């Protein structure tokens, strides 16, 4: 009697898998491939914010979240180009945005991207896409800080800074999702809001010093601090 339910169960599993894939793809999608409006989140929103910042229309952090500040910047952009002022980034608005300038802003080798992705994979592969990007953003925030080395490789190789290098988790080849998270961080998506540190308070072995740092945000199992 249970055999008649097998096709239904299979269909439900397929639909569930498809939905999960769509959610991941939405986070990785390129700017212009979907219509953006208030409430959307992902690396494409981060790219949009970066372009609006180039035009001095967006002054907040690049966080990949289409909130009120992003909507206002889009409306101001639309007004300046004589477009329909609705705060929605569709084909017409996208067509007027400046071209991507990632290469001119930061020349990064594939080796460095893979190195970043290894750390992301080792430190946050159980996290959602946002949490993985945040780990990559911490690496880049350190590069920009005068308290840390000046290159991605030097930041990652600095002794005792990343547990995944100590326990060997960073030795595994990164997943495609980790590579995309590294790229999203390089595009300016910073869910950590400028953090220089992150840790999991549930499994951290020594919280004496890190717990004194001001916590900026919490993403998944990690706390991000400055």
Secondary structure, 3 states (H helix, E strand, C coil): CCHHHHHHHHHHHHHHHHHHHHHHHHHHCCCCCCCECCCCECHHHHHHHHHHHHCCCCCCCCCCECCHHHHHHHHHHHHHCCCCCCCCECHHHHHHCCCCCHHHHCCCCHHHHHHHHHHHHHHHCCCCHHHHHHHHHHHHHHHHCCCCCCCHHHHHHCCCCCHHHHCCHHHCCCCHHHHHHHHHHHCCCCCCCCCCEEECCCCCCCCCCHHHCCEEEEECCEEEEC
